[in-house]
Amino acid sequence: MTPHGQYHVLMHGTTIHGAQKFQNATTARPVTGRPEPITYYHKDGGIARRSRRFAARKGGPLRVAVIGLGSGTLTCASEPGDTWKFFEIDQSMVDTARDPNDSHILAISEPASRIWKPVIGDARLTFGPRAGRDL
C-alpha cells in the first residue's frame, strides 16, 4: 500500500508485479466498479489490444492460458464469457490475489470465479497439451 492508501502495489524485490488504485485522490473515497489496470497491463496496452483483436477475429469468448498470476491484473482484460486459466507455482500468490485486504482485482472482476481458473504447480509440468483442452 502506498503511504496515503491510494494504491496497493504487489512487489517482489524491486519488481512491481501489479498495482491497483484503491482510493480516489480528490475525495479519498474507495474506488468502486471493475478495477482498471494501471501498470503495464493497462487497457490500451499490448495484451488488452491483442485480446480484443483475437476476440473480434474469433467472434466470441476467448479461452486463455497464462503462466504466472502475479496480482491477477490480467483478469481485467477478460470479457464476459471468457475463460482464463492461470498456471501459478506459488499458492501464496493465489491467496494474495483473492484477499480483499491486499488486492480486490480477483474479488470483483466480473465474475471472478468463472473468469479465471488457477492451476497450482510448476508450469513446465502442468502446462502442456492436456492443459489446453481443459480451458
C-alpha positions in Angstrom: 0.0 0.0 0.0 1.3 3.5 -0.8 1.6 5.9 2.1 -1.8 7.5 1.8 -3.6 4.3 0.8 -4.4 5.4 -2.7 -2.7 2.4 -4.3 -2.0 -1.2 -3.4 1.2 -2.4 -5.1 2.4 -6.0 -5.3 6.2 -6.0 -5.3 8.9 -8.7 -5.1 12.3 -7.0 -4.5 12.3 -4.0 -6.9 9.9 -5.6 -9.4 6.3 -4.3 -9.5 4.0 -7.2 -10.4 0.8 -5.2 -10.3 -0.9 -2.1 -8.8 -4.4 -1.2 -8.1 -6.0 2.2 -7.3 -8.0 1.9 -4.1 -8.9 5.5 -3.3 -9.8 8.5 -5.4 -7.2 11.1 -4.9 -9.6 14.1 -4.7 -12.2 12.5 -2.4 -10.2 9.9 -0.5 -13.2 7.5 -1.1 -12.8 3.9 -2.2 -12.7 3.3 -5.9 -15.8 1.3 -7.0 -16.6 -0.8 -10.0 -14.5 -3.1 -12.1 -10.8 -2.5 -11.4 -8.7 -0.8 -14.2 -5.1 -2.0 -14.6 -2.7 0.9 -14.1 0.7 -0.8 -14.8 2.0 -2.5 -17.9 -1.3 -4.4 -18.5 -3.3 -1.2 -18.8 -6.4 -1.1 -21.1 -4.5 0.4 -24.1 -1.5 -1.9 -23.7 -0.5 -4.8 -25.9 -2.3 -7.6 -24.0 -5.6 -5.7 -23.9 -5.4 -4.7 -27.6 -4.4 -8.2 -28.6 -7.2 -9.8 -26.6 -9.8 -7.5 -28.2 -8.3 -8.3 -31.7 -8.4 -12.1 -31.1 -12.0 -11.9 -29.7 -13.1 -10.0 -32.8 -11.4 -12.4 -35.1 -12.9 -15.4 -33.3 -16.3 -13.8 -33.0 -16.8 -14.9 -29.4 -15.4 -15.5 -26.0 -11.7 -16.3 -25.6 -10.0 -19.3 -23.8 -6.7 -18.0 -22.5 -3.8 -19.7 -20.7 -1.4 -17.5 -18.7 1.8 -18.6 -16.9 2.1 -16.7 -13.7 -0.8 -15.0 -11.8 1.0 -12.0 -10.3 -1.6 -9.7 -8.8 -4.3 -11.0 -11.1 -4.2 -7.8 -13.2 -4.7 -9.7 -16.5 -8.2 -10.8 -15.5 -9.2 -7.1 -16.2 -8.5 -7.8 -19.9 -11.2 -10.5 -19.9 -14.7 -10.0 -21.3 -17.9 -11.7 -20.3 -17.9 -15.4 -21.4 -14.1 -15.6 -21.5 -12.2 -18.3 -19.6 -8.7 -17.6 -18.3 -6.6 -20.3 -16.8 -3.6 -19.2 -14.7 -0.7 -21.6 -14.1 0.9 -20.4 -10.8 3.7 -22.1 -8.9 3.1 -20.4 -5.6 -0.2 -20.9 -3.7 0.5 -17.7 -1.7 0.1 -15.7 -4.9 -3.4 -17.1 -5.4 -4.2 -16.4 -1.8 -2.9 -12.8 -2.0 -4.8 -12.1 -5.3 -8.0 -13.4 -3.7 -7.6 -11.4 -0.4 -9.8 -8.3 -0.5 -7.5 -6.7 2.1 -4.5 -6.9 -0.2 -6.0 -6.7 -3.7 -9.6 -6.9 -4.8 -8.9 -7.4 -8.5 -9.9 -11.0 -8.5 -12.7 -10.5 -5.9 -14.6 -8.1 -8.2 -13.6 -9.0 -11.7 -16.8 -10.0 -13.5 -17.4 -12.8 -12.3 -14.0 -13.9 -11.0 -15.0 -17.4 -10.2 -15.8 -18.1 -13.9 -13.2 -15.9 -15.5 -10.1 -17.5 -14.0 -9.1 -20.9 -13.0 -5.8 -21.3 -11.1 -3.6 -24.4 -11.6 -1.1 -24.7 -8.8 2.3 -26.1 -9.8 5.3 -25.6 -12.0 4.0 -24.7 -15.4 6.8 -26.7 -17.0 5.0 -29.7 -15.7 1.3 -28.6 -15.5 1.1 -26.7 -18.8 1.0 -28.9 -21.9 -1.2 -30.5 -24.5 -3.8 -31.6 -21.9 -3.9 -28.1 -20.3 -5.4 -26.5 -23.4 -8.2 -29.0 -23.6 -9.3 -28.2 -20.0 -9.6 -24.4 -20.6 
